[in-house]
Amino acid sequence: MKYKNAQDILPDKLLQELQQYISGGVLYVPSADTKKPWGEVSGARTYYKQRNEEIRSKYREGCSAEELAVKYGLSVEAIHKIV
């Protein structure tokens, strides 16, 4: 991201309006691209969704929360939140 002087690129009216809010400061303007939800790019969202569905299924089949905690490396409290 390259620093740009607002005075060089913005219309005077817009610059004056911005100066009412942040005169002499630095302002970050995010990209217009829509941000993807957490885990969509890395695949983590899908991974955890599948894992949690598997945990719920095994719990319904009779596995205890303690067994599931050991199997998945989670706390018993985390298992209870999932199921």
N, C-alpha and C positions, 0 to 999 in steps of 0.2 A: 504494500500500500504506500503510495507516494503522497507526501504532503503537498497540498495546493492552497494557495492564498485565495480566500473567498472573494476578495475584491477583484481578482483577476478573472473569475469565472461566473460569478452570480450577477443577476440584474440588480441595479441599485436599490429598487424597492424591496426585493427579497433580502438583500444584505442589511438594509436598515431595520427590517423586521427581526432578523436574527440578532442584530446587535442589541435589541431590547432585552434579549434573554441571556446572551453570552458575549459580552463585549470584551475583546482582547483575549479570550480563552481559546482552548482547543476543543473542537467539536468533531466527534466521530459520526460519519453518515454511513449506516450499513448498506450493503448491497440490496438491490431491489429483488434479487432472487429469493424465492421462498426457502426457508430453512427446513430441512427434513427433520422429522421427529427423532428423538434419541434412539440409537441402535439400528436405524434403518440402513445406514451406509455400511456399518461394520457387520451387520447380521446378528448382533447381540439380542435385539428384540425378538427375532424368530427363535434363536437358541433358547432363551429363557422361557418363552411361551411354550415351546415343546417340552422343555424340562419340567416346567410346572404342571403341565397336563399329565405327564408321566407320573409325577409324584402324586397327584390327585387320584389317578387310576390305581396305583399301587396301594394307596391308603384305603380306597374303597374295597380293594381285594383283601384287605386285612393286615397289611404291613403296619407296624406301629410307627409313631412319629420318631421314636428313638432309633429304630432300624433305618428309617429313611434319612434321618440326620447323618448317621454314620455313612450310609451309601453315597449321599450327595455332598458330603462335607459341609453341611449346614447345621445351624443350631436347632434344637427342638422348637424353640420359639419361632424361628423362620419357617419351619415346616408347618406349624400351626397357622401361621399367617397365609401360607399358600393354600392349605386345604380348607 
